[in-house]
Amino acid sequence: MRRALTAAGAAALITVLAACGGSADSGGSSSAPAPSPSSPAAPAQLPEGWPKELPPIPGFTLLSATGANGNFTAQYAASGDQSEVIKEYAIYLQNNGWAIDSLIPPGANGMWGFRAFGYGVTLLGVPLGDQTVVTVNVRPV
């Protein structure tokens, strides 16, 4: 995903340079300094206060996470169909004190709901292109 964003950014820069009459290989002089390479984005981290009883999903990369005061959202991704990994994670949560939320049928349409430790949690795992994306929402109950 970062490669695609980098490629899109480079294409946009080339388009802007061409529109302004310049290019990377034009050989003309320019008073503007060459852009410095940007540093890679720091990896996403779970926000402070995220329930310690809700560990990251094994094999997934954390894409983003936000929230405070017990209300959190995190988004994870992994290559391929990861529905079995999500089921295993749901079983892990059940074996570690999380109760199935009776309002959400377990695994229906890729969604799981849990309640414990003063929180309600929903997991929604969906295939998106060649990967599986899981959104985790946490709220106090």
C-alpha positions as MATLAB code, in Angstrom:
seq = 'MRRALTAAGAAALITVLAACGGSADSGGSSSAPAPSPSSPAAPAQLPEGWPKELPPIPGFTLLSATGANGNFTAQYAASGDQSEVIKEYAIYLQNNGWAIDSLIPPGANGMWGFRAFGYGVTLLGVPLGDQTVVTVNVRPV';
ca = [
       0.000    0.000    0.000;
       2.846    2.401    0.816;
       4.450    1.630   -2.546;
       1.212    2.514   -4.303;
       0.966    5.788   -2.373;
       4.620    6.585   -3.129;
       4.084    5.862   -6.825;
       0.947    8.032   -6.861;
       2.835   10.849   -5.131;
       5.696   10.604   -7.625;
       3.261   10.664  -10.545;
       1.559   13.748   -9.112;
       4.923   15.496   -8.662;
       5.918   14.730  -12.247;
       2.572   16.077  -13.467;
       3.043   19.303  -11.497;
       6.611   19.716  -12.761;
       5.520   19.163  -16.345;
       2.712   21.693  -15.958;
       5.211   24.238  -14.650;
       7.556   23.639  -17.571;
      10.136   21.684  -15.635;
      11.086   18.069  -15.378;
      13.537   15.932  -13.493;
      15.723   15.523  -16.603;
      15.170   18.892  -18.338;
      18.736   20.013  -17.625;
      17.524   23.581  -17.083;
      18.542   25.536  -14.038;
      16.128   26.012  -11.219;
      16.258   28.199   -8.166;
      14.176   25.764   -6.132;
      16.106   23.105   -4.216;
      15.514   19.486   -5.085;
      12.932   17.876   -2.823;
      14.456   15.797   -0.069;
      13.280   12.218    0.292;
      10.606   11.875    2.924;
      11.088    9.549    5.825;
       8.852    6.492    5.958;
       5.746    6.784    8.075;
       6.052    5.453   11.589;
       4.192    2.193   12.169;
       0.720    2.548   13.660;
       0.376    1.950   17.377;
      -2.588    1.183   19.584;
      -3.607    4.303   21.514;
      -2.919    4.762   25.199;
      -5.695    3.179   27.228;
      -6.401    0.415   24.674;
      -7.611   -2.615   26.688;
      -4.635   -4.854   27.484;
      -7.036   -7.812   27.325;
      -7.433   -7.168   23.576;
      -4.051   -7.941   21.981;
      -3.203   -7.299   18.309;
      -4.438   -9.907   15.827;
      -1.601  -12.382   15.105;
      -0.316  -12.178   11.525;
      -2.013   -8.845   10.818;
      -0.449   -5.402   10.416;
      -1.977   -2.541   12.355;
      -2.878    0.134    9.783;
      -4.424    2.730   12.055;
      -5.806    3.170   15.551;
      -7.544    6.079   17.234;
      -9.567    6.849   20.297;
      -9.585    7.802   23.942;
     -11.670    7.404   27.083;
     -12.538    3.786   26.332;
     -13.803    4.429   22.782;
     -11.344    3.075   20.237;
     -11.146    1.942   16.620;
      -8.294   -0.010   15.064;
      -7.870   -1.328   11.553;
      -5.662   -4.307   10.672;
      -4.799   -5.946    7.329;
      -3.179   -9.161    6.131;
      -2.647  -10.721    2.711;
      -5.107  -13.277    1.411;
      -8.259  -14.729    2.936;
      -7.767  -14.624    6.682;
     -11.237  -15.732    7.813;
      -9.773  -18.731    9.667;
      -7.295  -16.517   11.521;
     -10.161  -14.244   12.579;
     -12.116  -17.271   13.860;
      -9.053  -18.439   15.796;
      -8.666  -14.956   17.281;
     -12.338  -15.008   18.306;
     -11.781  -18.361   20.028;
      -8.668  -16.934   21.722;
     -10.739  -14.039   23.079;
     -13.411  -16.439   24.356;
     -10.767  -18.547   26.078;
      -9.366  -15.425   27.738;
     -12.440  -14.005   29.421;
     -14.409  -12.405   26.579;
     -18.060  -13.464   26.288;
     -19.876  -13.595   22.961;
     -22.247  -10.641   22.587;
     -25.682  -12.225   22.213;
     -26.829   -9.391   19.933;
     -24.360  -10.360   17.197;
     -24.499  -13.912   15.750;
     -20.889  -15.199   15.952;
     -19.109  -14.865   12.624;
     -22.208  -13.744   10.715;
     -21.052  -11.785    7.666;
     -17.538  -11.622    9.119;
     -18.675   -9.905   12.324;
     -18.021  -10.947   15.908;
     -19.146   -9.250   19.112;
     -17.730   -9.630   22.615;
     -18.263   -8.170   26.077;
     -15.933   -8.260   29.071;
     -13.658   -6.159   31.246;
     -16.093   -3.220   31.010;
     -15.985   -3.112   27.191;
     -18.072   -4.099   24.211;
     -16.001   -5.084   21.177;
     -16.983   -5.711   17.574;
     -14.684   -7.258   14.972;
     -15.552   -6.991   11.295;
     -13.329   -8.877    8.875;
     -13.866   -8.416    5.140;
     -11.873   -9.349    2.052;
     -10.688   -6.275    0.183;
      -8.857   -7.037   -3.031;
      -6.024   -9.439   -2.256;
      -6.126   -8.889    1.495;
      -8.374   -9.152    4.533;
      -9.120   -6.010    6.522;
     -10.379   -6.196   10.110;
     -11.919   -3.240   11.915;
     -12.055   -3.458   15.693;
     -14.381   -1.108   17.575;
     -14.165   -0.844   21.358;
     -16.622    0.998   23.588;
     -17.283    1.071   27.321;
     -20.372   -0.805   28.530;
];
